[in-house]
Amino acid sequence: MTSFFLMIPLAAFVVFVLPIWLVLHYKSKRQVGQGLSTDEFDTLHSLTKKAEALQTRVHSLERILDVEAPEWRERR
């Protein structure tokens, strides 16, 4: 009787969940193996350029603050 109640969820898992799980797993593996698409690469490139521009601005602001308020780093 107990083995019957264990067989129902196991059968449902094998029939419904396992095939979907396997398909999604191998689909994601294939996408990872393909690399970035051109849109993703363009987005990554533009974000890199923005990050570099922001880094330059932060360094400029830190240099200005070092001249105008030398103790600004110790105020934290």
Backbone as a chain_set.jsonl record, in Angstrom:
{"seq": "MTSFFLMIPLAAFVVFVLPIWLVLHYKSKRQVGQGLSTDEFDTLHSLTKKAEALQTRVHSLERILDVEAPEWRERR", "coords": {"N": [[0.83, -1.194, 0.0], [1.89, 1.28, 0.855], [3.991, 1.494, -0.938], [2.603, 1.872, -3.262], [1.609, 4.462, -2.96], [3.965, 5.844, -3.079], [4.762, 5.35, -5.648], [3.074, 6.809, -7.322], [3.744, 9.682, -7.105], [6.394, 9.426, -8.007], [6.105, 8.399, -10.584], [4.696, 10.522, -11.771], [6.662, 12.472, -11.619], [8.662, 11.393, -13.298], [7.298, 11.267, -15.738], [6.333, 13.892, -16.261], [7.914, 16.065, -15.073], [10.698, 15.44, -15.293], [11.301, 15.191, -18.173], [10.843, 17.875, -19.043], [12.646, 19.248, -17.449], [15.102, 18.163, -18.379], [15.078, 19.049, -21.076], [15.114, 21.866, -20.762], [17.525, 22.117, -19.389], [19.518, 21.232, -21.23], [19.031, 23.025, -23.264], [19.783, 25.456, -22.097], [22.501, 24.896, -21.721], [23.352, 24.778, -24.372], [22.943, 27.439, -25.164], [24.804, 28.755, -23.564], [27.144, 27.741, -24.616], [27.177, 28.914, -27.131], [27.893, 31.55, -26.837], [27.95, 35.192, -26.728], [25.297, 37.034, -28.239], [25.006, 39.32, -31.042], [23.57, 41.588, -30.283], [23.716, 41.417, -27.491], [26.485, 41.638, -27.205], [26.893, 44.243, -28.192], [25.454, 45.692, -26.278], [26.949, 45.051, -23.982], [29.377, 46.239, -24.717], [28.646, 48.981, -24.852], [27.92, 49.393, -22.179], [30.371, 48.967, -20.966], [31.833, 51.145, -21.947], [30.379, 53.235, -20.732], [30.88, 52.666, -18.047], [33.647, 53.101, -17.95], [33.697, 55.844, -18.502], [32.339, 56.808, -16.251], [34.132, 56.008, -14.277], [36.314, 57.638, -14.882], [35.184, 60.113, -14.317], [34.763, 59.866, -11.54], [37.409, 59.67, -10.62], [38.294, 62.214, -11.358], [36.653, 63.828, -9.732], [37.563, 62.985, -7.225], [40.196, 63.926, -7.291], [39.705, 66.693, -7.359], [38.421, 67.027, -4.88], [40.526, 66.233, -3.211], [42.215, 68.427, -3.47], [40.619, 70.635, -2.672], [39.432, 69.892, -0.211], [41.287, 68.371, 1.782], [40.96, 66.52, 3.88], [38.77, 64.924, 3.374], [38.553, 62.18, 2.983], [38.989, 61.053, 5.455], [36.779, 61.669, 6.965], [34.749, 59.85, 7.148]], "CA": [[0.0, 0.0, 0.0], [2.762, 2.47, 0.907], [4.773, 1.573, -2.171], [1.706, 2.409, -4.274], [1.556, 5.908, -2.789], [5.257, 6.382, -3.514], [4.878, 5.178, -7.09], [2.314, 7.855, -8.02], [4.573, 10.882, -7.306], [7.565, 9.079, -8.801], [5.668, 8.3, -11.98], [4.395, 11.885, -12.224], [7.948, 13.149, -11.794], [9.342, 10.843, -14.464], [6.532, 11.539, -16.946], [6.125, 15.316, -16.528], [8.959, 16.983, -14.633], [12.012, 15.055, -15.799], [11.552, 15.607, -19.569], [10.927, 19.335, -19.122], [13.909, 19.591, -16.803], [16.187, 17.82, -19.293], [15.036, 19.945, -22.238], [15.569, 23.193, -20.339], [18.939, 22.022, -19.02], [20.366, 21.18, -22.416], [18.835, 24.272, -24.001], [20.634, 26.469, -21.477], [23.883, 24.522, -22.019], [23.617, 25.156, -25.757], [23.033, 28.894, -25.218], [26.069, 29.141, -22.953], [28.196, 27.367, -25.546], [27.157, 29.772, -28.309], [28.482, 32.855, -26.529], [27.073, 36.356, -26.763], [24.748, 37.443, -29.526], [25.512, 40.644, -31.421], [22.894, 42.582, -29.441], [24.313, 41.334, -26.151], [27.84, 42.17, -27.292], [26.774, 45.702, -28.312], [25.046, 46.192, -24.96], [28.112, 44.926, -23.108], [30.353, 47.246, -25.132], [28.181, 50.307, -24.425], [28.01, 49.463, -20.718], [31.789, 49.105, -20.625], [32.19, 52.537, -22.22], [29.768, 54.058, -19.693], [31.609, 52.418, -16.8], [34.938, 53.787, -18.051], [33.431, 57.279, -18.367], [32.029, 57.068, -14.84], [35.37, 55.859, -13.515], [37.083, 58.858, -15.128], [34.536, 61.201, -13.56], [35.029, 59.662, -10.104], [38.802, 60.045, -10.372], [38.372, 63.676, -11.438], [36.043, 64.378, -8.518], [38.453, 62.718, -6.094], [41.321, 64.868, -7.367], [39.203, 68.013, -6.952], [38.207, 66.992, -3.428], [41.83, 66.191, -2.551], [42.767, 69.784, -3.464], [39.761, 71.571, -1.942], [39.16, 69.414, 1.149], [42.216, 67.243, 1.908], [40.567, 65.537, 4.907], [37.46, 64.356, 3.065], [38.59, 60.726, 3.075], [38.995, 60.649, 6.862], [35.528, 62.087, 7.618], [33.781, 58.751, 7.193]], "C": [[0.875, 1.258, 0.0], [3.576, 2.606, -0.371], [3.905, 2.121, -3.309], [1.65, 3.931, -4.191], [2.881, 6.573, -3.155], [5.419, 6.305, -5.03], [4.168, 6.286, -7.867], [3.15, 9.136, -8.179], [5.81, 10.603, -8.156], [7.212, 8.992, -10.282], [5.358, 9.684, -12.549], [5.685, 12.656, -12.473], [8.627, 12.69, -13.084], [8.618, 11.224, -15.754], [6.484, 13.033, -17.269], [7.351, 16.183, -16.239], [10.3, 16.674, -15.287], [12.237, 15.438, -17.263], [11.687, 17.123, -19.731], [12.253, 19.811, -18.552], [15.09, 19.326, -17.744], [16.233, 18.747, -20.511], [15.568, 21.32, -21.867], [17.054, 23.186, -19.983], [19.828, 22.062, -20.258], [20.19, 22.395, -23.31], [19.717, 25.371, -23.42], [22.108, 26.164, -21.705], [24.264, 24.944, -23.436], [23.77, 26.67, -25.881], [24.342, 29.381, -24.626], [27.219, 28.852, -23.911], [28.273, 28.266, -26.765], [27.814, 31.118, -28.059], [27.45, 33.961, -26.617], [26.547, 36.598, -28.171], [25.274, 38.844, -29.842], [24.854, 41.738, -30.589], [23.485, 42.594, -28.037], [25.725, 41.902, -26.144], [27.813, 43.692, -27.398], [26.384, 46.334, -26.978], [26.212, 46.152, -23.98], [29.149, 45.984, -23.437], [29.928, 48.642, -24.682], [28.236, 50.455, -22.911], [29.451, 49.605, -20.253], [32.248, 50.534, -20.836], [31.619, 53.473, -21.149], [30.5, 53.891, -18.361], [32.966, 53.115, -16.816], [34.761, 55.286, -17.899], [33.126, 57.641, -16.916], [33.274, 56.954, -13.966], [36.254, 57.094, -13.685], [36.499, 60.02, -14.336], [34.817, 61.068, -12.068], [36.458, 60.058, -9.766], [38.978, 61.561, -10.421], [37.801, 64.323, -10.182], [36.919, 64.134, -7.295], [39.657, 63.647, -6.108], [40.9, 66.266, -6.933], [39.015, 68.053, -5.443], [39.523, 66.933, -2.666], [42.448, 67.581, -2.462], [41.941, 70.69, -2.553], [39.506, 71.161, -0.494], [40.017, 68.179, 1.399], [41.781, 66.171, 2.916], [39.267, 64.824, 4.582], [37.441, 62.836, 3.18], [38.513, 60.237, 4.531], [37.706, 60.979, 7.599], [34.517, 60.953, 7.756], [33.617, 58.267, 8.552]], "O": [[0.628, 2.189, -0.766], [3.822, 3.719, -0.834], [4.422, 2.765, -4.222], [1.645, 4.614, -5.215], [2.902, 7.753, -3.506], [6.138, 7.11, -5.622], [4.611, 6.662, -8.952], [3.259, 9.64, -9.297], [6.227, 11.454, -8.941], [7.964, 9.473, -11.131], [5.721, 9.982, -13.687], [5.782, 13.412, -13.44], [9.108, 13.511, -13.864], [9.269, 11.48, -16.767], [6.584, 13.407, -18.437], [7.772, 16.958, -17.097], [10.964, 17.583, -15.785], [13.299, 15.977, -17.573], [12.548, 17.596, -20.474], [12.903, 20.686, -19.125], [15.974, 20.171, -17.886], [17.31, 19.178, -20.925], [16.391, 21.879, -22.59], [17.759, 24.158, -20.254], [20.78, 22.84, -20.32], [21.11, 22.76, -24.043], [20.33, 26.135, -24.166], [22.901, 27.092, -21.867], [25.378, 25.414, -23.667], [24.632, 27.142, -26.623], [24.933, 30.331, -25.139], [28.163, 29.637, -24.005], [29.334, 28.373, -27.38], [28.254, 31.766, -29.009], [26.245, 33.716, -26.587], [27.251, 36.394, -29.16], [25.912, 39.476, -29.0], [25.51, 42.715, -30.227], [23.724, 43.657, -27.465], [26.123, 42.57, -25.19], [28.622, 44.366, -26.761], [26.914, 47.377, -26.596], [26.438, 47.107, -23.236], [29.743, 46.568, -22.531], [30.754, 49.406, -24.183], [28.564, 51.53, -22.408], [29.725, 50.284, -19.263], [32.971, 51.085, -20.005], [32.301, 54.399, -20.709], [30.711, 54.864, -17.636], [33.39, 53.664, -15.798], [35.572, 55.942, -17.246], [33.598, 58.661, -16.413], [33.444, 57.724, -13.021], [36.877, 57.544, -12.723], [37.236, 60.816, -13.754], [35.083, 62.068, -11.401], [36.7, 60.706, -8.748], [39.723, 62.128, -9.622], [38.39, 65.253, -9.633], [37.005, 64.994, -6.419], [40.096, 64.109, -5.055], [41.64, 66.949, -6.224], [39.413, 69.022, -4.797], [39.636, 67.517, -1.589], [43.133, 67.889, -1.487], [42.503, 71.435, -1.75], [39.377, 72.029, 0.369], [39.537, 67.056, 1.248], [42.204, 65.02, 2.803], [38.707, 64.167, 5.459], [36.387, 62.263, 3.454], [38.028, 59.137, 4.796], [37.556, 60.598, 8.76], [33.509, 61.119, 8.443], [32.841, 57.342, 8.788]]}, "num_chains": 1, "name": "protein.A"}
